[in-house]
Structures are given as C-alpha cells and as structure tokens.
Amino acid sequence: MNSNHRLLPTQWLRNSTSALTSHTPANESLRRQPSGRTRRDSRRRGVTAVEFAMVAPVFVIVIAVCGEVARLSMMRNIAQNASYEAARFVMSDGAKVSDGIAKAREILARVGTVNAVVTINGSDGALNSSGVVTNELGVSTQAITCAIEIPLGENSAIIPSYVFGNTKIRSNMTVRTERYRGYYDGVTTQ
C-alpha cells in the first residue's frame, strides 16, 4: 500500500516531485540533456518526421482533389449561366445564331473553358454549302434552345484526363422568342 495516502497535499507533492527527479533506472529516460530536451523527446522527434512523411502526401492529394472538384463545379455553373445568357441574348428580333454563340463563348472564357461545343437550335454557326447558316433564326422561330457541352478531360487542371474519359458537362436552356409579329403588316385594308 502506498504511504502517500496519509500525507498532507503539500507533503505528497514534495514526495512525488522528489521521486521524479531521483536518478532511478525508470526515470533515466527523462533526464535533461544539455540542449534542454529529454531523451524521450529526441527519440520521439524521428517518429514525428516519419508520421509527417506518411500523412503529408495524402493530405496534399485530398486538398488538390477538393480544389479540382470545386473548379469543375464552378465550370458546370458557368455552363448553365452561359446557355441561359446566350438564349436570352438571341431571343429578340434581329439576333443571329453567331451572336448567341459568341456570347456563350465569352462567358465560358471567364473560367478558361476550352473546346466547348455551343449550339443554338442545333446550329453551331457554321455555313452550309450554300453559304447560309443552318437553322438560322427567323421571324417564324418560336423557341430558342442553347446547348453547351464541355469535355471534362480537356478542362481538368489537376486530375488526369483519362480519369474522366468522354464525360462532358452538358447544359441546355430553352426560351420562347420575343419576335414581334405585330397587328399591322404594312398593308392597310378598308
């Protein structure tokens, strides 16, 4: 049985500290070195370096993947916004498919998107063999659909492209046009 249970707290404290500072073999590892460290500290220092070497790469990879996921999420939101803005831009009378595609590409360029495919009503703004844009907007156009496809593999900054394969961010927006058909067609009838 321990004889410290009958001592006053101050006496117990004095006895317990003197036991720690005595030079018994059990307390030999706690002796202070000239540098101020104990022997146990210097042995523990190597373990800390090994633990850091094991955990640091995993931590850096997790942070990088989180950043990449945030960037791709931002790209998805920009694609949705670009399709909406492009469709709204060409919904009024006199707008052309090429105007809407240029507007969408301008918005997509804000986040550095490359090789995005932008179509409005199925047209990419290219001229056909007759020199006319296919599916050009006209007075009879009732709805405008802007579709955007962004290949993830080509727009990833950190994650290798083979991870995504052929995966694409897709965004579609359909709006009704605001084409004025008017009540007066230029011909008066009496």
Contacts in CASP RR format, 6 or more apart in sequence:
PFRMAT RR
TARGET T0000
AUTHOR 0000-0000-0000
METHOD contacts of the structure
MODEL  1
MNSNHRLLPTQWLRNSTSALTSHTPANESLRRQPSGRTRRDSRRRGVTAV
EFAMVAPVFVIVIAVCGEVARLSMMRNIAQNASYEAARFVMSDGAKVSDG
IAKAREILARVGTVNAVVTINGSDGALNSSGVVTNELGVSTQAITCAIEI
PLGENSAIIPSYVFGNTKIRSNMTVRTERYRGYYDGVTTQ
4 12 0 8 1.000
4 15 0 8 1.000
4 16 0 8 1.000
7 15 0 8 1.000
20 27 0 8 1.000
20 30 0 8 1.000
21 27 0 8 1.000
23 31 0 8 1.000
28 39 0 8 1.000
29 38 0 8 1.000
29 39 0 8 1.000
29 40 0 8 1.000
30 38 0 8 1.000
30 39 0 8 1.000
30 40 0 8 1.000
31 38 0 8 1.000
31 39 0 8 1.000
32 38 0 8 1.000
33 39 0 8 1.000
33 42 0 8 1.000
64 158 0 8 1.000
65 158 0 8 1.000
65 159 0 8 1.000
67 158 0 8 1.000
68 156 0 8 1.000
68 157 0 8 1.000
68 158 0 8 1.000
68 159 0 8 1.000
71 111 0 8 1.000
71 157 0 8 1.000
72 152 0 8 1.000
72 155 0 8 1.000
72 156 0 8 1.000
72 169 0 8 1.000
74 111 0 8 1.000
75 111 0 8 1.000
75 113 0 8 1.000
75 150 0 8 1.000
75 155 0 8 1.000
75 169 0 8 1.000
76 169 0 8 1.000
76 171 0 8 1.000
78 107 0 8 1.000
78 108 0 8 1.000
78 110 0 8 1.000
78 111 0 8 1.000
78 113 0 8 1.000
79 108 0 8 1.000
79 113 0 8 1.000
79 116 0 8 1.000
79 148 0 8 1.000
79 150 0 8 1.000
79 169 0 8 1.000
79 170 0 8 1.000
79 171 0 8 1.000
80 171 0 8 1.000
80 173 0 8 1.000
81 107 0 8 1.000
82 103 0 8 1.000
82 104 0 8 1.000
82 107 0 8 1.000
82 108 0 8 1.000
82 118 0 8 1.000
82 148 0 8 1.000
82 171 0 8 1.000
83 104 0 8 1.000
83 146 0 8 1.000
83 147 0 8 1.000
83 148 0 8 1.000
83 171 0 8 1.000
83 172 0 8 1.000
83 173 0 8 1.000
84 146 0 8 1.000
84 173 0 8 1.000
85 103 0 8 1.000
85 104 0 8 1.000
85 107 0 8 1.000
86 100 0 8 1.000
86 101 0 8 1.000
86 103 0 8 1.000
86 104 0 8 1.000
86 107 0 8 1.000
86 118 0 8 1.000
86 120 0 8 1.000
86 146 0 8 1.000
86 173 0 8 1.000
87 100 0 8 1.000
87 120 0 8 1.000
87 144 0 8 1.000
87 145 0 8 1.000
87 146 0 8 1.000
87 173 0 8 1.000
87 174 0 8 1.000
87 175 0 8 1.000
88 175 0 8 1.000
89 95 0 8 1.000
89 99 0 8 1.000
89 100 0 8 1.000
89 103 0 8 1.000
90 96 0 8 1.000
90 97 0 8 1.000
90 99 0 8 1.000
90 100 0 8 1.000
90 103 0 8 1.000
90 120 0 8 1.000
90 137 0 8 1.000
90 144 0 8 1.000
90 146 0 8 1.000
91 144 0 8 1.000
91 175 0 8 1.000
91 176 0 8 1.000
91 177 0 8 1.000
91 178 0 8 1.000
92 177 0 8 1.000
92 178 0 8 1.000
92 179 0 8 1.000
93 139 0 8 1.000
93 177 0 8 1.000
93 178 0 8 1.000
93 179 0 8 1.000
93 180 0 8 1.000
94 137 0 8 1.000
94 138 0 8 1.000
95 137 0 8 1.000
96 133 0 8 1.000
96 136 0 8 1.000
96 137 0 8 1.000
97 120 0 8 1.000
97 121 0 8 1.000
97 123 0 8 1.000
97 125 0 8 1.000
97 133 0 8 1.000
97 135 0 8 1.000
97 136 0 8 1.000
97 137 0 8 1.000
98 125 0 8 1.000
98 133 0 8 1.000
100 118 0 8 1.000
100 120 0 8 1.000
100 146 0 8 1.000
101 118 0 8 1.000
101 119 0 8 1.000
101 120 0 8 1.000
101 124 0 8 1.000
101 125 0 8 1.000
104 116 0 8 1.000
104 118 0 8 1.000
104 146 0 8 1.000
104 148 0 8 1.000
105 116 0 8 1.000
105 118 0 8 1.000
108 116 0 8 1.000
108 118 0 8 1.000
108 148 0 8 1.000
108 150 0 8 1.000
112 155 0 8 1.000
113 150 0 8 1.000
113 155 0 8 1.000
114 154 0 8 1.000
114 155 0 8 1.000
115 150 0 8 1.000
115 151 0 8 1.000
115 154 0 8 1.000
115 155 0 8 1.000
116 148 0 8 1.000
116 149 0 8 1.000
116 150 0 8 1.000
116 151 0 8 1.000
117 124 0 8 1.000
117 147 0 8 1.000
117 148 0 8 1.000
117 149 0 8 1.000
118 124 0 8 1.000
118 146 0 8 1.000
118 147 0 8 1.000
118 148 0 8 1.000
119 146 0 8 1.000
119 147 0 8 1.000
119 148 0 8 1.000
120 135 0 8 1.000
120 137 0 8 1.000
120 144 0 8 1.000
120 145 0 8 1.000
120 146 0 8 1.000
120 147 0 8 1.000
121 135 0 8 1.000
121 137 0 8 1.000
121 141 0 8 1.000
121 144 0 8 1.000
121 145 0 8 1.000
122 134 0 8 1.000
122 135 0 8 1.000
122 145 0 8 1.000
122 147 0 8 1.000
123 133 0 8 1.000
123 134 0 8 1.000
123 135 0 8 1.000
123 136 0 8 1.000
125 133 0 8 1.000
125 134 0 8 1.000
126 133 0 8 1.000
126 134 0 8 1.000
127 133 0 8 1.000
128 134 0 8 1.000
137 144 0 8 1.000
137 177 0 8 1.000
138 179 0 8 1.000
139 179 0 8 1.000
139 181 0 8 1.000
141 177 0 8 1.000
141 179 0 8 1.000
142 176 0 8 1.000
142 177 0 8 1.000
143 174 0 8 1.000
143 175 0 8 1.000
143 176 0 8 1.000
143 177 0 8 1.000
144 174 0 8 1.000
144 175 0 8 1.000
144 176 0 8 1.000
144 177 0 8 1.000
145 172 0 8 1.000
145 173 0 8 1.000
145 174 0 8 1.000
146 172 0 8 1.000
146 173 0 8 1.000
146 174 0 8 1.000
147 170 0 8 1.000
147 171 0 8 1.000
147 172 0 8 1.000
148 169 0 8 1.000
148 170 0 8 1.000
148 171 0 8 1.000
148 172 0 8 1.000
149 168 0 8 1.000
149 169 0 8 1.000
149 170 0 8 1.000
150 168 0 8 1.000
150 169 0 8 1.000
150 170 0 8 1.000
151 164 0 8 1.000
151 166 0 8 1.000
151 167 0 8 1.000
151 168 0 8 1.000
152 164 0 8 1.000
152 165 0 8 1.000
152 167 0 8 1.000
152 168 0 8 1.000
152 169 0 8 1.000
153 161 0 8 1.000
153 163 0 8 1.000
153 164 0 8 1.000
153 165 0 8 1.000
153 167 0 8 1.000
154 161 0 8 1.000
156 163 0 8 1.000
156 164 0 8 1.000
END
